[in-house]
Amino acid sequence: MALINSQFLKVFNDDIQDRIDKKINRFRAIHRDAPLIALDSGDVSLPLSPGVTEAMVKAMAEMTGEATFKGRGPMEGYPFLIDAIVKYNFQTYKVRIDPDEVFINHGTKEDLVGFGDILHRDNRIATIDPVSQDYIAANVISNRAGVLNESGQWSHIIYLECPKENDFMPEFPKLRPDVIYLSYPNNPTGCVMPRQVMEKWVKYAIDNEVLILFDATYKSFVTDPSVPQTIYEIKGAKKVAIEFRSFSKNAGFTGLHCGYTIIPKDITGYSFSADKSANLNALWRKRLGIKNYTPSYIIQRGAETLFSPEGLAWIRENINYYLGNAAILRRALGEAGLKYWGGVNSPYLWVESPYGSSWKMFDKMLEECNILCSPGERFGPRGRGFVRFSSLANQSRVMMAATRIAEMKI
Ligand SMILES: *Cc1c(COP(=O)(O)O)cnc(C)c1O
């Protein structure tokens, strides 16, 4: 019998999802016709831009002509897409990123979770908390997390508490980590990291030789000018930070799968056994050759059109729609007397449970308002006491939900 990677048996959160599913099933069994509004999903509701689908149809037609047919594409992604990314997402903000620092992928999740492949098992990993549990699970399955203790934390992970008093941003850890996951605008708290704070973290990383893995999936939702559009706007960030970005949430690519990772050529890592340092950009290229394919030519042509004037306007409209939803929810939560964060530069609202327990709040939302939200525990033990609402849903449903929330009795 093949031996399995037992770490997969230890990835937690299954029990939390089970508990959610049971509650929903029980509710559905009793209230068969109750119109449930799902504000719990991180998936989007708006469709693709017609420009994207037209480009994909055209690209598909090219596949049938011998002269225009495309076989296996370049390992890092097609230059037409990489060049558009460099020009529109970096040059626009006076940031210099070279085309060979961009790696097209199937979405940020793939690279965020896979990045550990090129890092030694003994790195000390730190992550903000609460946070997407994928970061933790990625380190658990690659045996880097140590053992799970009773409070639901892994012994070798440094959890950087993000308290509400600090707008859900962390303090520097007492113990110096080798790698830090940061993610802003943040899922689940909806909070952002202003420029001065980001500058402090980049300086910390440079001074302490720490690698920052920066999840910028929600960058397009930033409307506040005090928040950088990319971590590379901060001087020195190209020495320490890798940025993960995606077309999923801003352009509806959650089903098509296309994103990209920026790995500046200045970043090196060290190997004790070989007693030398190596360039992470080159290592990642090597890893791609072994392990990954980029999304198809068809999908990359679709993504390219997002950088046309129509494409950029489409993204803006999408973002405005979702932020409009968030504003509707903010108003309703305020009327209900609930305390919340986020929903301004982010599609997520992080709501403090007036009962202390996130599960009690979840039950109340489900039973009284027939609204599904996410209990904070889905994002780690520090999510306790909060629930997350997503504004990535359809606007008429959000308006219905808002009416119910505004009228609820706490
Ligand atoms: C949705 C999400 C992702 C995944 O995005 P894809 O590009 O679809 O893989 C990554 N990080 C966070 C925080 C997310 O919410």
PDBQT file of the ligand as one rigid body, heavy atoms in Angstrom, charges set to zero:
ROOT
HETATM    1  C1  LIG A 501      -9.816  34.498  -3.740  1.00  0.00    +0.000 C 
HETATM    2  C2  LIG A 501      -8.499  34.623  -3.054  1.00  0.00    +0.000 A 
HETATM    3  C3  LIG A 501      -7.343  34.098  -3.636  1.00  0.00    +0.000 A 
HETATM    4  C4  LIG A 501      -7.388  33.209  -4.840  1.00  0.00    +0.000 C 
HETATM    5  O1  LIG A 501      -7.471  33.880  -5.984  1.00  0.00    +0.000 OA
HETATM    6  P1  LIG A 501      -7.296  33.088  -7.344  1.00  0.00    +0.000 P 
HETATM    7  O2  LIG A 501      -6.528  34.019  -8.166  1.00  0.00    +0.000 OA
HETATM    8  O3  LIG A 501      -8.668  32.810  -7.835  1.00  0.00    +0.000 OA
HETATM    9  O4  LIG A 501      -6.532  31.825  -7.054  1.00  0.00    +0.000 OA
HETATM   10  C5  LIG A 501      -6.125  34.333  -3.028  1.00  0.00    +0.000 A 
HETATM   11  N1  LIG A 501      -6.043  35.015  -1.879  1.00  0.00    +0.000 NA
HETATM   12  C6  LIG A 501      -7.132  35.503  -1.270  1.00  0.00    +0.000 A 
HETATM   13  C7  LIG A 501      -6.968  36.244   0.007  1.00  0.00    +0.000 C 
HETATM   14  C8  LIG A 501      -8.391  35.310  -1.831  1.00  0.00    +0.000 A 
HETATM   15  O5  LIG A 501      -9.477  35.762  -1.191  1.00  0.00    +0.000 OA
ENDROOT
TORSDOF 0
